[in-house]
Amino acid sequence: MVIRVLGRVMERAGFDVTVLTDPREALRQIRENPQGYDVMLTDMSMPGMTGIELARGATAAGATWPVVLLSGWIDTEAEREARAAGIARVLSKPIQTEDLVAAIRDVTKTTRH
């Protein structure tokens, strides 16, 4: 339910949103169309896969867009691992929706044509 609410918030902010709750399904869709997205917002802790693993899988599939990782708790080593995986921004939860929207806009402004 939280992810769907967050999706609606992002849509109201002007983003075209694809909401998926299964990281394996997300990776499948990314593999089918690696350039079909502008940004990925993912959580660190998901069933069966971390956000870092999902980001690595997206990159391996040919995705070149930025990844924003949300985490309720992330230590220095995990943040280093996230950066090494190409994650553009690591954000701590809870986060205000305005801050999340601003972060998404910030990481995508350099990748838009």
Sequence and secondary structure as in RCSB ss.txt:
>XXXX:A:sequence
MVIRVLGRVMERAGFDVTVLTDPREALRQIRENPQGYDVMLTDMSMPGMTGIELARGATAAGATWPVVLLSGWID
TEAEREARAAGIARVLSKPIQTEDLVAAIRDVTKTTRH
>XXXX:A:secstr
 HHHHHHHHHHHTT      S HHHHHHHHHH TTS S EEEESEETTEEHHHHHHHHHHTT  S EEEEES   
HHHHHHHHHTT SEEEESS  HHHHHHHHHHHHHTT  
